[in-house]
Amino acid sequence: MYAVKITYFLENGRYFTEGTYATEKHQLSLIWKEIEEKIITNENRPGFRLYKGKLFHALVEVPNHEYNRPYLIANVSRLYKRIQPERIKPWIPPKI
């Protein structure tokens, strides 16, 4: 198990806050992908409080991983809207 450190920056690059996340994955690329999906889809943003700007950046680090490299997730939208499936209109027979 690895502890992941996530540092958030405002749209202009200023430091905002940080948080930690625990993961069971062992490959660094899989850890990055897991964190990126969670941050982008707003499932889990550890340490992230209410932020009123439109975009932010996240720096992901795994300090105790032997191949640790910083990973930047840039220009993440604060609000995430899932794509809704297209509504299928019920068929209405024509009037004769």
C-alpha positions as CSV (number, residue, x, y, z in Angstrom):
1,M,0.0,0.0,0.0
2,Y,1.3,3.4,-0.9
3,A,0.4,6.9,0.5
4,V,-0.1,9.4,-2.3
5,K,0.5,13.1,-1.7
6,I,-1.7,15.4,-3.7
7,T,-0.9,19.2,-3.8
8,Y,-3.5,21.5,-5.3
9,F,-2.7,24.8,-7.0
10,L,-5.0,27.6,-8.1
11,E,-5.5,28.5,-11.8
12,N,-2.8,31.1,-11.6
13,G,-0.3,28.6,-10.1
14,R,-0.5,29.6,-6.4
15,Y,-0.5,26.9,-3.7
16,F,-4.0,26.1,-2.5
17,T,-4.0,23.0,-0.3
18,E,-2.8,19.4,-0.1
19,G,-4.1,16.0,0.9
20,T,-3.2,12.3,1.1
21,Y,-4.7,9.2,-0.4
22,A,-4.0,5.5,0.2
23,T,-3.9,3.1,-2.8
24,E,-3.4,-0.6,-3.2
25,K,-1.8,-0.3,-6.7
26,H,1.9,-0.9,-7.1
27,Q,2.8,0.5,-10.5
28,L,3.4,4.2,-10.6
29,S,1.5,4.7,-13.8
30,L,-1.5,2.9,-12.5
31,I,-1.5,5.0,-9.3
32,W,-1.3,8.2,-11.5
33,K,-4.2,7.0,-13.6
34,E,-6.3,6.1,-10.6
35,I,-5.8,9.5,-9.0
36,E,-6.4,11.4,-12.2
37,E,-9.7,9.6,-12.8
38,K,-10.9,10.4,-9.2
39,I,-9.9,14.0,-9.4
40,I,-11.3,14.7,-12.9
41,T,-14.6,12.9,-12.1
42,N,-14.9,14.6,-8.7
43,E,-15.2,11.2,-7.0
44,N,-12.6,11.9,-4.4
45,R,-10.4,14.9,-4.0
46,P,-8.5,14.4,-0.8
47,G,-7.8,17.6,1.1
48,F,-9.8,19.7,-1.4
49,R,-12.1,22.2,0.1
50,L,-14.7,24.4,-1.6
51,Y,-13.0,26.4,-4.3
52,K,-14.8,29.0,-6.3
53,G,-12.5,29.3,-9.3
54,K,-13.2,27.4,-12.6
55,L,-9.9,25.5,-13.0
56,F,-7.2,24.1,-10.7
57,H,-4.0,22.0,-11.0
58,A,-3.0,18.9,-9.0
59,L,0.5,17.6,-8.4
60,V,0.6,13.9,-7.5
61,E,3.6,12.4,-5.7
62,V,4.2,8.9,-4.1
63,P,7.0,9.7,-1.7
64,N,7.7,6.1,-0.6
65,H,7.7,4.5,-4.1
66,E,11.1,3.5,-5.4
67,Y,10.5,5.2,-8.8
68,N,8.8,8.3,-7.5
69,R,8.3,11.1,-10.0
70,P,6.0,14.1,-9.7
71,Y,2.9,13.9,-12.0
72,L,1.0,17.1,-12.9
73,I,-2.7,17.1,-13.7
74,A,-3.3,20.5,-15.2
75,N,-6.4,22.5,-15.9
76,V,-9.0,20.4,-14.1
77,S,-12.5,21.8,-14.1
78,R,-13.9,22.4,-10.7
79,L,-17.3,21.1,-11.8
80,Y,-17.6,17.8,-13.6
81,K,-20.7,16.9,-15.5
82,R,-21.2,13.3,-16.5
83,I,-22.4,12.8,-20.1
84,Q,-26.1,12.0,-19.9
85,P,-27.5,9.3,-22.2
86,E,-29.7,10.7,-24.9
87,R,-33.3,10.5,-24.1
88,I,-35.3,8.3,-26.4
89,K,-38.6,9.9,-27.2
90,P,-41.6,7.6,-27.1
91,W,-43.1,6.9,-30.6
92,I,-46.3,8.7,-31.2
93,P,-48.3,7.4,-34.2
94,P,-49.3,10.1,-36.7
95,K,-52.9,11.4,-36.7
96,I,-54.9,10.3,-39.6
